[in-house]
């Protein structure tokens, strides 16, 4: 009847929302903190007397936090009933919620952050500290390092920060990014970078990172006996390559087996690595072809490539090839049915056959296409 659990939730919500810490750090008067019990009407009191007695009995263990008052009823007279759940002091409130140790850890964490210039920020957003209490010492160590050594120009896993393992920063980039933007001068980070993926954190804070690489084959390279090269995307763009045709091949075996022709460059796609091709300048070629497995994910990759290079054409991902070698199809482990916005009408026909119709759930792997079929189709494309 006297629902202390409901009042506990209100007290807990005040704590969990972070407002308790914001009020406390702002010097606002918090205590005494009071939550009122709902007073039963006389009708309810009379009809539920046994339930009320049990409820009152269960409240005895919380008596130190409860204020009682006399309630006058016409039929049953004066009754001493709980009126307020009251926390007179900070200790009372913390003990009731079982947060005394956590509060102490918060205070210690706040003091360490305050020394780095994060006091006002955490007063407004205390949940950042509260949610990272178990790793706060290491977070502060990283922030302090960047304050002392901005734009360190080394790899993340090289950072010589005591007590911080090599993977810690990688798994806490989001909170570190938030805090570093508060304490660092804007001249020490790139504020235009907002996404932390694809080495965004490293680029933003002056760290080194592995450069994207591209693997390609060509018989035009003036290096004896080498027709399979892997270099950075930046180097590829300055390599001075010239070719009329580019073929992007999804799978490694087919990439290696693809016949070399003059005026042709073969790029290794490597499955879902379309993003790396965003960095490549392929404008020197007259035509770009993508060849992947004839399955739902092959078309998903094609759609992704086309969002980067709109003029890319599909190669051997047509209905003729699928039907001709249908006996070589296998099950695709996890097909997708997503809508792909960048497919041409004929490509969409094949994709629909794979996700909804006669070839649903099947895959024709590009490695299984015979060389004579490949050569025949290449002769139609390369003129």
C-alpha positions as CSV (number, residue, x, y, z in Angstrom):
1,X,0.0,0.0,0.0
2,X,2.8,2.4,1.0
3,X,5.0,1.8,-2.0
4,X,8.5,2.5,-1.0
5,X,9.7,0.8,-4.3
6,X,8.1,3.6,-6.3
7,X,9.9,6.2,-4.2
8,X,13.1,4.3,-4.5
9,X,12.8,4.4,-8.3
10,X,12.3,8.2,-8.1
11,X,15.4,8.6,-5.9
12,X,17.3,6.2,-8.2
13,X,16.2,8.1,-11.3
14,X,17.5,11.3,-9.9
15,X,20.9,9.6,-9.4
16,X,21.0,7.7,-12.7
17,X,20.1,10.7,-14.8
18,X,23.2,12.5,-13.6
19,X,21.2,15.5,-12.3
20,X,22.2,14.6,-8.7
21,X,25.9,15.1,-9.6
22,X,25.2,18.2,-11.7
23,X,23.3,19.8,-8.8
24,X,25.9,18.7,-6.3
25,X,28.8,20.1,-8.4
26,X,26.9,23.3,-9.0
27,X,26.5,23.9,-5.3
28,X,22.7,23.6,-5.4
29,X,20.9,22.8,-2.2
30,X,19.9,19.1,-2.4
31,X,19.3,18.0,1.2
32,X,17.0,17.4,2.8
33,X,15.7,15.4,-0.2
34,X,12.1,14.4,0.2
35,X,9.7,12.1,-1.7
36,X,6.1,11.9,-0.5
37,X,4.1,8.8,0.1
38,X,0.6,8.6,-1.4
39,X,-2.0,9.0,1.4
40,X,-4.9,6.5,1.3
41,X,-8.4,7.7,1.5
42,X,-10.5,6.6,4.5
43,X,-12.4,4.2,2.3
44,X,-9.3,2.6,1.1
45,X,-7.8,2.5,4.5
46,X,-10.8,0.7,6.0
47,X,-11.2,-1.8,3.2
48,X,-7.5,-2.6,3.1
49,X,-6.5,-2.5,6.7
50,X,-4.7,-5.9,6.7
51,X,-2.7,-4.9,3.6
52,X,-1.8,-1.6,5.1
53,X,-0.6,-3.2,8.4
54,X,1.7,-5.5,6.4
55,X,2.9,-2.6,4.4
56,X,3.7,-0.6,7.5
57,X,5.5,-3.5,9.0
58,X,7.7,-3.8,5.9
59,X,8.7,-0.2,6.2
60,X,10.2,-0.5,9.7
61,X,13.7,-1.3,8.3
62,X,13.6,2.1,6.6
63,X,12.4,4.0,9.6
64,X,15.5,6.2,9.8
65,X,14.6,7.6,6.3
66,X,10.8,7.9,6.9
67,X,8.8,10.8,8.5
68,X,5.4,10.0,9.9
69,X,2.5,12.2,10.5
70,X,-1.0,11.9,12.1
71,X,-3.8,11.5,9.7
72,X,-7.4,12.2,10.9
73,X,-10.1,9.9,9.6
74,X,-13.7,10.4,10.6
75,X,-14.5,6.7,11.2
76,X,-11.2,5.3,12.6
77,X,-9.7,8.5,14.1
78,X,-6.1,9.5,14.1
79,X,-3.6,7.2,12.4
80,X,0.2,7.5,12.4
81,X,1.1,7.0,8.7
82,X,4.3,7.5,6.7
83,X,4.2,10.8,4.9
84,X,7.7,11.3,3.5
85,X,10.8,9.4,2.5
86,X,13.4,11.9,3.6
87,X,17.2,11.9,3.1
88,X,18.5,14.5,5.5
89,X,22.2,14.2,4.4
90,X,24.3,13.1,1.5
91,X,25.3,9.9,3.4
92,X,21.6,9.0,4.0
93,X,20.9,9.2,0.3
94,X,23.9,7.2,-0.8
95,X,23.4,4.5,1.8
96,X,19.8,4.1,0.8
97,X,20.8,3.6,-2.8
98,X,23.9,1.6,-2.1
99,X,26.1,4.2,-4.0
100,X,28.6,5.3,-1.3
101,X,31.6,3.6,-3.0
102,X,30.5,4.7,-6.4
103,X,30.1,8.3,-5.2
104,X,33.6,8.2,-3.7
105,X,35.0,6.9,-7.0
106,X,33.2,9.7,-8.9
107,X,34.6,12.4,-6.6
108,X,38.1,11.1,-7.1
109,X,37.6,10.8,-10.9
110,X,36.2,14.4,-11.0
111,X,39.1,15.8,-9.2
112,X,41.6,14.2,-11.6
113,X,39.6,15.4,-14.6
114,X,39.2,18.9,-13.1
115,X,43.0,19.3,-13.0
116,X,43.0,18.8,-16.8
117,X,40.4,21.4,-17.4
118,X,37.4,19.1,-17.6
119,X,35.6,20.3,-14.4
120,X,32.9,22.5,-16.0
121,X,32.3,20.0,-18.8
122,X,31.7,17.1,-16.4
123,X,29.5,19.3,-14.2
124,X,27.2,19.6,-17.1
125,X,27.6,16.0,-18.4
126,X,28.5,13.9,-15.3
127,X,27.2,10.7,-17.0
128,X,30.3,10.6,-19.1
129,X,32.4,10.1,-16.0
130,X,29.8,7.9,-14.2
131,X,29.6,5.5,-17.1
132,X,33.4,5.1,-17.4
133,X,34.3,4.9,-13.7
134,X,36.0,1.5,-14.0
135,X,38.4,2.8,-16.7
136,X,38.6,6.5,-15.8
137,X,42.1,6.5,-14.6
138,X,43.3,5.2,-17.9
139,X,41.1,7.6,-19.8
140,X,42.6,10.5,-17.9
141,X,46.1,9.2,-18.6
142,X,45.4,9.2,-22.3
143,X,43.9,12.7,-22.2
144,X,46.9,14.0,-20.2
145,X,49.3,12.4,-22.7
146,X,47.7,14.3,-25.6
147,X,47.8,17.5,-23.6
148,X,51.5,17.1,-23.2
149,X,52.2,15.6,-26.6
150,X,49.6,16.9,-29.1
151,X,49.8,15.4,-32.6
152,X,52.3,12.7,-31.6
153,X,52.7,11.3,-35.1
154,X,53.1,7.7,-34.0
155,X,50.8,4.7,-34.2
156,X,48.2,4.3,-31.5
157,X,49.7,1.1,-30.3
158,X,53.1,2.8,-29.9
159,X,51.8,5.4,-27.4
160,X,54.0,5.1,-24.3
161,X,51.3,5.7,-21.7
162,X,51.8,3.8,-18.4
163,X,49.0,1.4,-17.4
164,X,47.2,1.7,-20.8
165,X,47.4,-1.4,-22.9
166,X,47.7,-1.1,-26.7
167,X,44.1,-1.8,-27.5
168,X,42.5,0.5,-24.9
169,X,42.4,3.6,-27.0
170,X,41.0,1.7,-30.0
171,X,38.1,0.6,-27.9
172,X,37.4,3.9,-26.2
173,X,37.8,6.3,-29.1
174,X,34.3,7.9,-28.7
175,X,34.7,9.1,-25.1
176,X,38.3,10.1,-25.7
177,X,37.3,12.1,-28.7
178,X,34.6,13.9,-26.6
179,X,37.1,14.8,-23.9
180,X,40.0,15.7,-26.1
181,X,37.9,18.3,-28.0
182,X,37.3,20.0,-24.6
183,X,40.9,20.2,-23.4
184,X,42.9,20.6,-26.6
185,X,43.4,23.8,-28.6
186,X,41.7,23.6,-32.0
187,X,45.1,23.9,-33.6
188,X,46.0,20.5,-32.2
189,X,43.2,18.5,-33.9
190,X,41.2,18.5,-37.1
191,X,37.7,19.7,-36.2
192,X,36.4,18.9,-39.7
193,X,36.7,15.2,-39.0
194,X,33.6,13.9,-37.3
195,X,33.6,10.2,-38.1
196,X,36.0,8.0,-36.1
197,X,35.9,5.0,-38.4
198,X,38.4,4.4,-41.2
199,X,41.2,5.8,-38.9
200,X,39.2,9.0,-38.4
201,X,40.4,9.3,-34.8
202,X,44.0,8.9,-35.9
203,X,43.6,11.5,-38.7
204,X,41.9,13.9,-36.3
205,X,44.5,13.8,-33.5
206,X,47.8,13.6,-35.5
207,X,48.5,9.9,-35.2
208,X,49.9,7.6,-37.8
209,X,47.8,4.9,-39.4
210,X,48.2,2.2,-42.0
211,X,47.6,3.6,-45.5
212,X,45.1,1.8,-47.6
213,X,46.7,-0.4,-50.2
214,X,45.7,-1.7,-53.6
215,X,46.8,-4.8,-55.3
216,X,46.9,-4.9,-59.1
217,X,48.3,-6.8,-62.1
218,X,49.5,-5.4,-65.4
219,X,52.0,-6.4,-68.1
220,X,52.7,-2.7,-68.7
221,X,54.9,-2.3,-65.6
222,X,58.5,-1.8,-66.6
223,X,59.8,-4.1,-63.9
224,X,61.3,-7.5,-65.0
225,X,59.2,-10.5,-64.2
226,X,56.7,-8.7,-61.9
227,X,53.1,-8.5,-62.8
228,X,51.5,-8.6,-59.3
229,X,52.0,-5.5,-57.3
230,X,50.6,-4.1,-54.0
231,X,51.2,-0.4,-53.2
232,X,49.4,2.4,-51.2
233,X,46.5,4.0,-52.9
234,X,48.5,7.3,-52.8
235,X,51.3,5.7,-54.7
236,X,48.9,4.1,-57.2
237,X,47.6,7.6,-58.0
238,X,51.1,8.9,-58.7
239,X,52.4,5.8,-60.5
240,X,51.6,7.2,-63.9
241,X,49.6,4.1,-65.0
242,X,47.9,4.2,-68.3
243,X,45.3,1.7,-69.6
244,X,42.2,1.7,-71.6
245,X,40.4,-0.9,-69.4
246,X,40.3,-1.7,-65.7
247,X,38.8,-4.9,-64.4
248,X,38.1,-5.1,-60.7
249,X,38.0,-8.7,-59.6
250,X,36.4,-9.8,-56.3
251,X,38.1,-13.1,-55.5
252,X,41.9,-13.7,-55.2
253,X,42.0,-16.9,-57.3
254,X,40.3,-15.2,-60.2
255,X,42.4,-12.1,-59.8
256,X,45.6,-14.2,-60.2
257,X,44.2,-16.4,-63.0
258,X,42.8,-13.5,-65.1
259,X,44.7,-13.3,-68.4
260,X,46.8,-10.3,-69.0
261,X,46.4,-8.1,-72.0
262,X,48.0,-4.9,-73.2
263,X,46.1,-1.8,-72.2
264,X,44.4,-3.6,-69.3
265,X,44.9,-3.3,-65.5
266,X,43.4,-5.8,-63.1
267,X,42.6,-4.7,-59.6
268,X,41.9,-7.0,-56.7
269,X,38.6,-6.1,-55.1
270,X,38.9,-8.4,-52.0
271,X,35.1,-8.6,-51.3
272,X,33.7,-5.8,-49.1
273,X,36.6,-3.4,-49.6
274,X,34.9,-1.0,-52.0
275,X,35.7,1.9,-49.6
276,X,39.4,1.7,-50.5
277,X,38.5,2.5,-54.1
278,X,37.2,5.8,-53.1
279,X,40.8,6.9,-52.8
280,X,41.8,5.7,-56.2
281,X,42.0,7.8,-59.3
282,X,40.8,5.6,-62.1
283,X,39.9,8.4,-64.5
284,X,42.7,7.4,-66.8
285,X,40.8,4.4,-68.0
286,X,38.1,4.6,-70.7
287,X,36.0,1.7,-69.2
288,X,35.9,0.1,-65.7
289,X,34.4,-3.3,-65.2
290,X,33.5,-5.1,-61.9
291,X,33.3,-8.9,-61.8
292,X,32.2,-10.7,-58.7
293,X,30.3,-13.8,-57.7
294,X,26.8,-14.0,-59.1
295,X,25.1,-13.9,-55.7
296,X,23.2,-11.3,-53.7
297,X,26.4,-10.0,-52.0
298,X,28.2,-9.8,-55.3
299,X,25.5,-7.4,-56.5
300,X,25.6,-5.5,-53.2
301,X,29.4,-4.9,-53.7
302,X,28.7,-3.8,-57.3
303,X,26.1,-1.3,-56.1
304,X,28.6,-0.1,-53.5
305,X,31.3,0.3,-56.2
306,X,28.9,2.2,-58.4
307,X,28.3,4.7,-55.6
308,X,32.0,5.6,-55.8
309,X,32.6,5.1,-59.5
310,X,29.2,5.6,-61.3
311,X,30.5,4.5,-64.7
312,X,31.6,1.0,-63.5
313,X,30.0,-1.8,-65.6
314,X,29.3,-5.3,-64.5
315,X,31.1,-8.2,-66.2
316,X,30.0,-11.8,-66.3
317,X,27.2,-11.1,-63.8
318,X,24.4,-11.5,-66.3
319,X,21.5,-13.8,-66.8
320,X,23.2,-15.7,-69.7
321,X,26.1,-16.7,-67.6
322,X,24.0,-17.6,-64.6
323,X,21.7,-19.9,-66.7
324,X,24.5,-21.4,-68.7
325,X,26.4,-22.5,-65.6
326,X,23.5,-23.0,-63.2
327,X,24.6,-26.6,-62.6
328,X,27.7,-25.2,-60.8
329,X,25.6,-23.1,-58.3
330,X,26.0,-23.6,-54.6
331,X,24.1,-22.3,-51.6
332,X,24.9,-18.7,-50.5
333,X,25.4,-18.9,-46.7
334,X,23.8,-15.6,-45.7
335,X,22.0,-14.0,-48.7
336,X,20.8,-10.4,-48.5
337,X,17.4,-9.1,-49.7
338,X,18.3,-5.4,-49.3
339,X,17.3,-2.9,-51.9
340,X,20.3,-1.9,-54.0
341,X,19.8,1.5,-55.5
342,X,22.7,1.5,-58.0
343,X,21.9,-1.6,-60.1
344,X,21.0,-1.4,-63.8
345,X,17.7,-3.0,-64.9
346,X,19.3,-6.1,-66.3
347,X,21.4,-6.5,-63.2
348,X,18.4,-6.0,-61.0
349,X,16.7,-8.9,-62.9
350,X,19.5,-11.2,-61.9
351,X,19.5,-9.9,-58.4
352,X,15.8,-10.5,-58.0
353,X,16.2,-14.0,-59.3
354,X,18.7,-14.6,-56.6
355,X,16.8,-13.1,-53.7
356,X,13.2,-13.9,-54.6
357,X,12.8,-16.2,-57.6
358,X,14.2,-19.2,-59.4
359,X,17.8,-18.9,-58.1
360,X,16.8,-17.8,-54.6
361,X,19.6,-18.4,-52.1
362,X,22.1,-19.7,-54.8
363,X,25.6,-18.5,-55.7
364,X,27.6,-19.0,-58.9
365,X,31.2,-18.4,-57.8
366,X,33.3,-16.6,-60.3
367,X,36.2,-19.1,-59.9
368,X,34.0,-21.7,-61.5
369,X,33.5,-19.9,-64.8
370,X,35.6,-21.8,-67.4
371,X,38.5,-19.9,-69.0
372,X,37.1,-20.4,-72.6
373,X,33.9,-18.6,-71.6
374,X,35.9,-15.8,-69.9
375,X,38.1,-15.4,-73.0
376,X,35.1,-15.3,-75.3
377,X,33.4,-12.5,-73.3
378,X,36.7,-10.6,-72.9
379,X,37.1,-10.5,-76.7
380,X,33.7,-8.8,-76.9
381,X,34.8,-6.1,-74.4
382,X,38.4,-5.5,-75.3
383,X,38.7,-4.1,-78.8
